[in-house]
Amino acid sequence: MSEDLTPIPPASCVVVSGGSRGLGLALVQDILGRGARVAAFARSVTPELAALAAEHPEEVYVEAVDITDVRAVEAFVRAAGNRLGPIDALVNNAAAGQDSLLVHTAPDRIASLIETNLTAPLLLTRAVLRRMLAGGRRGRIVMITSVCAQRGYSGLVVYAAAKGALEAAARTLAREMHGRALVNCVAPGFFASEMSSALGSEQLDTITRRTPSGRLVEPTDIVPLVRTLLFEDTNLNGQVLTVDGGSSI
Ligand SMILES: NC(=O)c1ccc[n+]([C@@H]2O[C@H](COP(=O)([O-])OP(=O)(O)OC[C@H]3O[C@@H](n4cnc5c(N)ncnc54)[C@H](OP(=O)(O)O)[C@@H]3O)[C@@H](O)[C@H]2O)c1
């Protein structure tokens, strides 16, 4: 097969993990707004996500799937491709948070955090890429990581380890795909969501004080970066785009 050296086309059909609420739901809405089709899953389908699928049956496919259930994830990717057409992009967004010192985190909990936040996203990436490459298509992969991958935050050791590993994986995958996929990460700082609800107002005030832009991150700061990585003709590849108001500089 001769190498295609033209720019990778904009995404036309995107899988979003954890698309039921928070940042994931905002991404599903934005991708749909760009005229692309979107397949989203989470362990439970929220009324907001179900309403989108009901309103746009030709463009949106949703299902309740646990990302750690490898068979169910592969079946979801297959069903999404059959319903919406060839998949050419993935946003690895689903993740589980942590709020415990390493010394107080049980071995089972460590294994489960690594499974949800690292192993499962890699297996989902594998499933999407295998279908995409088998169909002779090229595409885009975006990993939602975290500033925790680059800077230390107490209580997040295992979560940070998984996010850092995803960033390392993205760099190597970008090289491995060699022009068949652009693979990048978006690393947000703290933003309000169910995941970060464990943070008290004192901790949020401290983070805000330490943020040079003077305000916490919002999903509306993150969505345009993911949109760029999915749809624009950029030559960004193997990169981590940090959006945290400068708190980690
Ligand atoms: N919030 C922050 O401060 C922050 C900062 C930096 C990075 N991030 C990253 O941003 C991304 C989105 O986070 P968020 O704050 O929007 O979190 P969130 O509100 O807790 O949403 C997480 C999403 O992932 C899904 N999910 C969790 N475990 C899953 C599983 N086992 N299988 C399938 N789906 C699962 C959840 O749905 P179900 O529970 O129904 O499964 C939900 O749709 C994550 O990658 C997170 O690590 C967040």
The ligand as a Gaussian input file, in Angstrom:
#p B3LYP/6-31G(d) Opt

LIG

0 1
 N      -13.038000      17.324000      36.711000
 C      -11.762000      17.640000      36.771000
 O      -11.336000      18.458000      37.609000
 C      -10.796000      17.034000      35.792000
 C       -9.483000      17.586000      35.725000
 C       -8.578000      17.063000      34.819000
 C       -8.957000      16.029000      33.979000
 N      -10.223000      15.522000      34.073000
 C      -10.560000      14.442000      33.147000
 O      -11.644000      14.860000      32.337000
 C      -12.400000      13.728000      31.928000
 C      -13.871000      13.956000      32.221000
 O      -14.024000      14.130000      33.623000
 P      -15.313000      14.785000      34.313000
 O      -14.799000      15.691000      35.371000
 O      -16.267000      15.253000      33.279000
 O      -15.849000      13.476000      35.074000
 P      -17.297000      12.967000      35.442000
 O      -18.289000      14.069000      35.501000
 O      -17.109000      12.100000      36.646000
 O      -17.652000      12.061000      34.156000
 C      -16.968000      10.869000      33.926000
 C      -17.660000      10.144000      32.792000
 O      -17.021000       8.870000      32.637000
 C      -17.997000       7.839000      32.809000
 N      -17.369000       6.673000      33.415000
 C      -16.742000       6.593000      34.607000
 N      -16.362000       5.317000      34.841000
 C      -16.753000       4.598000      33.761000
 C      -16.680000       3.226000      33.412000
 N      -16.133000       2.307000      34.224000
 N      -17.193000       2.828000      32.220000
 C      -17.783000       3.726000      31.389000
 N      -17.889000       5.034000      31.662000
 C      -17.385000       5.454000      32.843000
 C      -19.083000       8.459000      33.692000
 O      -20.356000       7.837000      33.571000
 P      -20.808000       6.615000      34.537000
 O      -20.404000       6.964000      35.929000
 O      -22.309000       6.499000      34.349000
 O      -20.112000       5.403000      34.028000
 C      -19.131000       9.856000      33.089000
 O      -19.855000       9.845000      31.873000
 C      -11.795000      12.526000      32.665000
 O      -10.877000      11.874000      31.823000
 C      -11.052000      13.180000      33.807000
 O       -9.982000      12.372000      34.266000
 C      -11.146000      15.995000      34.954000

